[in-house]
């Protein structure tokens, strides 16, 4: 009788172990597949938001004079290229925070003027948060399946 109970318990534990291992493998495969689908779209968005974060280009159409230019680029990326469907919920929130900040800058900007330092800093902060979220989503600098514990994660929330 003891042998029979031991065999049943061993069988159940083996089944649970194999099933949970298989589920983890499938989750990892799905995570990699989504990352591979997101990567080209995220690269373009990362570059587009870089215009804001990395400072003025060497010509006169700096985004602080024309915040509508990066806004138009972001809207085209999201809607025309339909790349927005690849955003995670957190990245989508960061994306629309940036779009809303740029839109606010466009609506308050007087002709011939420039965004104030506070407005520009706020927009830059939204762009940095978006870029951080994009790198977090594609897993840059960490093994697949491993979540970052960076302090920025808490700040981004």
KALINHU-V35326 format. One record per pair of residues at least 6 apart in sequence whose ideal C-beta (glycine too) atoms are under 7 Angstrom apart, sorted by the first residue. I is the first residue (numbers start at 0). GAP is how many residues later the second one is. If there is no record, write none. Layout:
((I,GAP) (I,GAP))
This chain:
((27,116) (27,117) (30,113) (30,114) (31,112) (34,103) (34,104) (36,49) (37,48) (37,99) (37,100) (38,99) (40,42) (40,45) (41,92) (41,95) (41,96) (43,33) (43,39) (44,32) (44,38) (44,89) (45,85) (45,88) (47,22) (47,25) (47,26) (47,29) (48,49) (48,78) (48,81) (48,82) (50,12) (50,19) (51,11) (51,18) (51,71) (51,72) (51,75) (52,71) (52,74) (52,75) (52,78) (55,6) (60,8) (62,6) (62,7) (63,50) (63,51) (63,56) (64,49) (66,35) (66,38) (66,39) (66,42) (66,48) (67,38) (69,32) (70,28) (70,31) (70,32) (70,35) (73,24) (73,25) (76,6) (77,6) (77,17) (86,8) (87,49) (89,43) (90,42) (90,43) (90,46) (93,35) (93,36) (93,39) (94,35) (96,29) (97,28) (97,29) (97,32) (100,21) (100,22) (100,25) (101,21) (104,10) (104,14) (104,18) (108,6) (128,27) (131,20) (131,24) (132,23) (135,12) (141,6))
